C-alpha cells in the first residue's frame, strides 16, 4: 500500500474529525437530497444476483448500506482511509452485513476483476491523481462491471455565479453553526467549486478504456452522477 501524500494526510485528518456530524451536514448542505442520490447510485450499479460491490471512500457507509439493502445476498465492501469514518459506519443499523476495512484508493488491495460494481461518493475531489484512482477501479472491476460516481461539480450557465456565491457562504457557515468546524467545511466548499466538470470526468474514463459513459447533473448543477462500464 502506498503511503499517503501530504494532501492525503491532510484530507485523512480532516475526515477523522468529522464523522459525528458528517451525515447531518450532508443532509443540510443538499436540502435532504443526499440519501436519494446515494440510492440512485446503488440502483445504477445494477448489481447481479449474488454479485459483489466495492464502495470506496465509504465514509459513514450510506452507499454501502443501501447496496446491502437493495441487493440481499450480495457481497458488499465499504472501504475508506479514515478510521474515524469507518468506526461511525460500523455502528449503524445493518452494518454487520457489510465488510468494512481500511483502504487506499490509489492502491487497492484487491485482485484484478474482483467486483461486479464499484461506487463512490465525493472521492475524486479529495485525491491528487484522479486518473490513477479511476484506473485502479477499472482494474478491480470484472468485464461488464459498472462504475458509478457521485461527485460535486462547479455550477454553470446563468446560475453559475449566484450558486457559487451561495456555496461559498452557506457551506462554511453551516460548518461553523452545526459542527463548530468552519475550517473543514471551507475546504469542502473550495473542493466543490474547484473540481472537474462531468465532461472532464467522462473524458478521463473514456481515455482509460471505460465504455457507455454517461452522466446527469443534480442540485442546480453542483452535483453529478457518472456511470461507466468496463468492456
N, C-alpha and C positions, 0 to 999 in steps of 0.2 A: 504494500500500500504506500502511496506517495505521502510525504509529509505535507501539511497544509502550507500554502504560501502565506505571505504577510496579510494579504487581503482575506484569504481563507480563515486565518486565525482571528482576524477582527470580526468577520461575519459569524464565526463559530461562537466567539464570546458574546456577541450581541444576542444570538438566538438562545444561548444558555440562560440569559437573563429574563426572557420574555414569556416562557410557557404558561405562567399563571394567568396571564391576561390576553394571550395571543388570539384565542378563539373569539373572545368578546370584542377585541379591536377589529378583527376581520369582519365580524357582523356589522359593527358600526360603520366602518370605512366603506362597506359595499351596500349599505342600507338593507342588510339582511339577505343579500343575493349570493353570498359566498357558498353556502351549503348547496344551493341549487346548481351552481356552476360545477361543484365537485360531483354532484350526481350526474350531471351531463357528461363530465369527463369519463366517469365509470361506464355510463351507457355506451359512449362512443368507443370504448375499449373493445367491446364485442367479444368478451372472453368466451371461449367454447366450454362446453360442459367438462368439468374436471380439469380445466386449464389452470395456468399459473400466471400471476400478475406481480410485477415489481413496482412498488410506489416509492420513488426516490424523493429525498427531501420531504419525507412524510410529515414532518412537524408533529402536530398533535394527533395525526392519524386520521383526519377526516376522510380523505380519499380512500385509504386502505380499508377503513372500517366499512365504508359504503360499498366497496368492492366485495368484501366478505358477506355483506347482507344481500347484495344483488345476485351474487353467484355462489350459492351454497355448494359446498364440496370443492370449491376452488382452493388452490394453494396461493395465499397472499403473503407477500413480504412487504413490510414497511421499514424503510431504511433511512437513516439520517446521520449527519456528522455532529449533531448536537445531542449529547446525552441528556441534557435537561429537557429537550423536546420529547425524546423517546420515553423518558420517565413519565411525562404527562400523558402520552399516548397509551402506555401500559395500564394506566389507572382508569381508562374509560370503559363503559359497559361494552361487552362483547370483544374486548381486546385479546382474550385468550385464544381466539381462533386465528389471529394474525401472528406471524413470526416477525418480531421487532429486533433490529440489530443495527449496530454502528456500521456506516459505510462511507467511503469517499467517492463522490460521483465521478471524479477524474480517473479512478482505478477500481472498478467494481470487482469484488472478489466472488464472481460467479462465472461458470463455464460459458463458452460460446453457446448460443442457441438454447438458453435455459428457460425463456419465458415466452408465453403467448401474447403478453401485453406489457408495456411499460408506461407508467403515468408519472407525472409530477406537477406540482403547483408551486410557482414562484421560485423555481430553482435557478433558471438560466441567468436572471439578473444579478445573482449573487456569486457567479463563478467568473474566473478570469478568462477562460478559454471555452466558450460555448460550443465551438465545433468539436473540440476534443471530448467534451462531456456527451454530446449527441452521438459521436462515433462509438463511444462505449455502449450506449443504449442500442445502437444498431447491432453491435457485436453480440449482446446477450439476448437479443430477440431471435425467435425462431422464424424461418421463412414464412411469410404470410402474417407474421405478428404485427400488432398495431402499437403505435406510439401516440399518446395523447398528452398534450401540454396545455396547462393553464398558466397564463402569464399576464403581467401588466404590460401596457404599451403606451407610447405617447399619444395623446388625442390629436386629431387632425381636423381640417376643414374650418368652418365658421366657428365651431365651438372650441377650437384649439386653445385660444388664449384664456377665455373665461374658465374653462375646465382646468387648465394648467394652474391658473391662479387659485382656484378652489382647492386643488390638491396640495399646493404649496402652503396654504393657510390651514386647511382643515386637518390634514393628517398629523402634523406636529402638534397642533392644538389638542386634538383628541389624545395623542400620546401623553401630553402633559396632564390633562384632566383625568383620564381613565387610568393610565399606567404610571403616572409620575415619572415619565421617561421620554422627554421631548427629544433627546439626542438620538435614541434608537429610531424613532419614527421620522425624524428629519432625514436619516439615512434612507429609510424606506420611501419617503417622498422623492428624494433625489434619484433613487434607482428606478422608480416608476417612470419619471419623466425622461430619464436618460437612456432607457433601454431601447432595444431594436423594435422596428415595426414588424407586423405579421409577415409582410412581404420579405423582409430580410431574413427572418427565421425560416420561412419556406424555402428561400434560395439556398441556405446552408443545408437544409435537409435534402433537397434535390441533388446538391453537389456531392453529398455523402453517399447517395445511392438510394435514398428512400423514394417511393412512388406514391401515387394517389394522395399527394399533399394538398390539404385544404385548410381553411381557417374561417372562423367567424369572430366578429368583434362584439363585445359586450360593454354595457355601462358607459354610454357616451364615448365609446371608443377607447376607454382606458384599460380594457382587459381583452384578452384574446384566448380562444381555444383553437389549438392547431392539431391536426390529425395527419398521420402519415403511416405508411405500410412498408415493411421490409419485403423486398421481392422474394 
